[in-house]
Every structure is written in C-alpha cells, then in structure tokens.
Amino acid sequence: MAMNVGSGGISRGDPEVMIDINTTPLIDVMLVLLVMLIITLPIQLHAINLNMPTGNPPPPLVLPQIVKID
C-alpha cells in the first residue's frame, strides 16, 4: 500500500492514503496465459486419425435368483 508523505512541517490531520492495485503481476500472468494459448492452439488443430481396436463387449448382466422358503 502506498502513502503520500508531506515534506514535513505542520501536518493537517491524517495523511492521505493512496490505495493502488499493483497491476504488474496481473499483466505478467495475463501475458503468460496468452503465450500458453498461442502455443497450444496449433497443437489442438493438428489431429491424427487413429483406428483404435474395439474392446470385448461387457459380460451380460446376470440377475440374482430369489429363493423363498415357506
């Protein structure tokens, strides 16, 4: 947080406080994200078609048998 400080002498109450957001880290992060986006876009556009083998079908669902004894 930055603060304006007078040149000394008589103070006129509370010093004025300047509240500024430090935008340098924000700009750095945005530039990194932009570079990553630019690098990854060409990778996503080049697709390779693969003929993948099909797997075995799942086994049939076996229902449990209910036995009632009277």
N, C-alpha and C positions, 0 to 999 in steps of 0.2 A: 504494500500500500504506500503510495507516495503522499508527501505532505509539503505544502508550501510553507517555507520558513521565512519570516521577515528579516530585515537587515539588522535587527537588534533594536535597542531603544525601548520606547514605550509600546507595550502591546495593547491592542484594542479588543480585549476579550479573547475568546477561543481562536486558535489559529484555524485557517480554512484547510479543510482536508480534501484533497483531490483523490477521488476513487476512480482508477482506470483499470480496465482489464488488460492484462499483458497479452497482446494478440500474436506475439512471435511464436510461442509454442503451438497455438491454434493453426497458424499459417503453415508451420513445419509439418504438422500432422496431415493437413489437407493436401500438401504437396506430395507427401509420401503416398497417401491413398490414391492420388491422381496418377502417379508414376506406376503404382501397382496395377491400377485399372488399365493403363495403356499397355503394360507388358502382358497382362493376362488375356486381353481381348483377342489378339491374333492366335493364341493357343486354343481358345474356345472355338474359333472359326474353322480350324483345320480338324476335320473329323475323319476318322478311319473307320470304314465299314468292316466289321468282323462277322464271320459266320461262326457263331458260337454253337457248340453241340448242345442238343437238348438233353436234359436230365431224365432220370427214371421218373415215371409218374408216381405220385404218392400212393401208399397202400390203401386199399378200400377201408372205409370206416366200419368197424365191427361193433355192432350194438351189443350191450351186455344182455345175457339171458336172465330173466327173473323167474325164480322158482318159488312157489308158495306151498307151504306145508300146513295142512289143517290137522 
